[in-house]
Amino acid sequence: MPKVLISDKLSEKAAEIFRERGVEVDVKTGMTPEELKACIGDYDGLAIRSATKVTAEIIAAADNLKVVGRAGIGVDNVDIPAATGRGIVVMNTPDGNSITTAEHTIAMMLSLARQIPAANASTQAGKWEKSRFMGTELTGKVLGVIGCGNIGAIVVDRALGLRMRVIAYDPFLSPDRAADLDVEKVELDELLKRADIITLHVPMTDQTRGMIDAKALAKTKPGVRIVNCARGGLVVEEDLRAAIESGHVAGAAFDVFSVEPAKENVLFGLEQVVATPHLGASTAEAQEKVALQIAEQMSAYLMTGAITNALNMPSLTADEAKRLKPYMTLAEQLGSFAGQLTRTGLKAITIEYEGDVAEHNTRPLTQVALCGLLTPMLDTVNMVNAPHVARERDIDVAEVKHERDCDYQTLIRMTVTTERGERSVAGTLFGGTKPRVVDIKGISIEAALTPHMLYITNEDKPGFIGALGTTLGDAGVNIATFHLGRAAQGQGAIALLELDGQIDPQTLEKVRALPHTKQAEPLRF
C-alpha cells in the first residue's frame, strides 16, 4: 500500500480521500527541515502547501518518494530539477485557486484605485479626510494583463464586467483565444505604453524574473498603477519604489514579494502601496478545493499511474495509462534492446510512431523508451527523469509521428546515433498486446523479447548456424527459440536466440570466437 505524508495544513477531507483510494496517510505538520529529512524516506508521496520547503537535501533523503503534490499553483518551494533528477513527479493544482486569486486581484485593483486601506486607517483613527482620498474610476480605464492563462483570463472577464478596456501580452495567446476573451493582444512595449493599470499573471521563470524593472517602468504612462498577485520577483521592487517616489507611478498593490514571509520590504511604508500577505488563494473555498484536488491527483498516480497537472511529466489519464500499457512495454523493450547493445557515447535518439500508436499520447512512450535505453548505462533512471538525464548528457531526442501506411497495424522504431554510427530497432504488437521485434538495423526479423536472449551478428556463410548450435549444446545451453534474418545472401545476418537460462562467460567467448561471428551479446528483458 502506498504511503503519503501530509506535511502542511490541508483540509481533513484530503486525508479521507487518500484512505478511500487505498493510500496510507500520515499527517505531520510544522516539522523542521531536519525532522522532515529524517522521515521522508518512509513515504511514496508528499502533500504540501507553501510552508514545507522541498529542497535538494530533502529530495536526496527521499529514497522511496515518487510524487510531490502542491495544493496550490506556486511551486517555488520545490526544487523541481532535483526532483526530476531523482525521478519524482511534481504536481500542482493550477485551476483550484484561479477564481480566488483573480478575485483578489480585482479587490486589490479597487482598493488601490480608491485608496481604501489608507482611508480606512485614517477614518478609524478618528479623522474625516474626504478631500485627501480622491480616487479614480476603473470604468473606461485600460487594463494591461501580462499573462492570459487561467487566472489572467478570469481577471479579463471580471474587468470587462467593470467596463474596463483590456489589452493583453502573452506570447502563447492565440488570436482565436484573444477574440473569445474579447481582449486585444499586444506586444509588451505597447502594453506598457497604453495601460492605466498593469496586472501580472505569469509564472516565475528566467524570462519573467524582474520583467518590470526601471527600463520597463520608464515606458509606462505617468500615473500608471501596478498590481502583482502572481509571484514575488516579477517586479524589481527597488525600481518600483523609485518610480512611486518620483511620482511617475501612482501606486501599487502587491500580494507577493521577492522574499517571503515579507517582514521587511522596500515597498513598505509608502501610502501609495497596498500590501497583503500572499492572500491570493486564501479563501475557505479555494483551500478546500486544492486540498481535495491534490489528494485525488496523487492517489490516482500512486494507484493507477494516471498523471495530472505534473510540471515535469506529460499528463496521462487512468484510461490512457491502461490503454498505453502494452505500447509502453514495447517502447521500454525497444529502448532496453538498443541500450544493452550500446558501447560508445550516445549522440542522438529518434523515436518514430506509425499506425495506431501514432494516434495516442506518445510523450509517455518516448520517456519510457528513453528510460529503457539509458538504464543499462546509468543507475536510478526512470521515465520521469530520463529526458532530464538525456539533456544533461547533450543527447538530442526527437519524436516523430507518421501518418503514412506501414506494414503493421502499429509500429515503433528507435534509431540511435552513437560515436560509431547509427542503428535502429523496430517493434509492433501482435494481437494488440504482445510486443514483438520486427526489424533490427533494417533486417526483418520477428521475435518476442524474453528474460534470457543471445543477439548475434555474423556473415551469412554456410555452417555458421550448425556451429553455433553445437557450441551452445556442448555447453548445456538450451535454445528455446531461434530467429534469423539477413540483409541479402552472403551478406550481414542477425540471429536472435531465446535461451532457457543465462549464458555463462566462457560459452559466450566460444560463440564470439566462432568463424564469421561479428558480435555476440547476451540480452535480458
DAJO-V997277 format. One record per backbone hydrogen bond with DSSP energy under -0.5 kcal/mol. NH is the residue of the N-H (numbers start at 0). CO is the residue of the C=O. Records with the same first field share a line. If there is no record, write none. Layout:
NH->CO + CO
This chain:
3->23
4->44
5->25
6->4 + 46
7->46
9->7
13->10
14->10
15->11
16->12
17->13
18->14
19->15
20->16
21->18
22->17
23->1
25->3
27->5 + 25
29->6
35->31
36->32
37->33
38->34
39->35
41->38
42->39
43->2
44->2
45->66
46->4
47->68
53->51 + 76
54->52
58->54
59->55
60->56 + 57
61->58
62->60
64->61
65->43
66->43
67->88
68->45
69->67 + 90
70->47 + 68
71->69
77->74
78->53
79->77
82->78
83->79
84->80
85->81
86->83
87->82
88->65 + 86
90->67 + 88
91->308
92->71
95->92
96->92
97->94
100->96
101->97
102->98
103->99
104->100
105->101
106->102
107->103
108->104
109->105
110->106
111->107
112->108
113->109
114->110 + 111
115->110
118->114
119->115
120->116
121->117
122->118
123->119
124->120
125->122
126->121
129->127
131->128
132->128
133->131
134->132
135->112
139->162
140->137
142->140 + 164
143->141 + 196
144->142 + 166
145->143 + 198
146->144 + 168
148->200
152->148
153->149
154->150
155->151
156->152
157->153
158->154
159->155
160->156
161->157 + 158
162->159
163->158
164->140
166->142
167->183
168->144
169->167
172->169
173->171
177->173
178->174
179->175
180->176
181->177 + 178
182->177
183->165
184->182
185->167
190->186
191->187
192->188
193->189
194->190
195->141
196->141
197->224
198->143
199->226
200->145
204->202
208->204
209->232
210->207
211->233
212->210
216->212
217->213
218->214 + 215
219->216
220->191
222->247
223->220 + 247
224->195
225->250
226->197
227->252
228->199
233->230
235->211
236->234
239->235
240->236
241->237
242->238
243->239
244->240
245->241
246->243
247->242
248->242
249->223 + 247
250->223
251->271
252->225
253->273
254->227
255->227
262->260
267->264
269->266
270->268
272->269
273->251
274->272
275->253
277->254 + 275
281->278
282->280
286->282
287->283
288->284
289->285
290->286
291->287
292->288
293->289
294->290
295->291
296->292
297->293
298->294
299->295
300->296
301->297
302->298
303->299
304->299 + 300
305->299
306->315
310->89
311->89
315->306
320->316
321->317
322->318
323->319
324->320 + 321
327->323
328->324
329->325
330->326
331->327
332->328
333->329
334->330
335->331
336->332
337->333
338->334
339->335
340->336 + 337
341->338
342->340
346->416
347->416
348->395
349->414
350->397
351->349 + 412
352->399
353->410
354->401 + 403
355->408
356->353
357->354
358->355
359->356
361->359
365->361
366->362
367->363
368->364
369->365
370->366
371->367
372->368
373->369
374->370
375->371
376->373
377->373
385->381
388->384
389->385
390->386
391->387
392->388
393->390
394->389
395->346 + 393
397->348
399->350
401->352
410->353
411->426
412->351
413->424
414->349 + 412
415->413 + 422
416->347
417->415 + 420
418->344
420->417
422->415
424->413
425->438
426->411
427->435
429->433
431->428
432->429
433->429
434->432
435->427
436->446
437->425
438->425
439->442
440->423
442->439
443->441
444->437
446->436 + 444
449->447
452->450 + 522
453->496
454->520
455->453 + 494
456->518
457->492
458->515
459->490
460->458
463->460
466->462
467->463
468->464
469->465
470->466
471->467
472->468
473->469
474->470
475->472
476->471
477->475
479->477 + 497
480->497
482->495
484->493
486->491
490->487
492->457
493->484
494->455
495->482
496->453 + 494
497->480
498->451 + 496
499->477
507->503
508->504
509->505
510->506
511->507
512->508
513->510
516->513
517->456
518->456
520->454
522->452
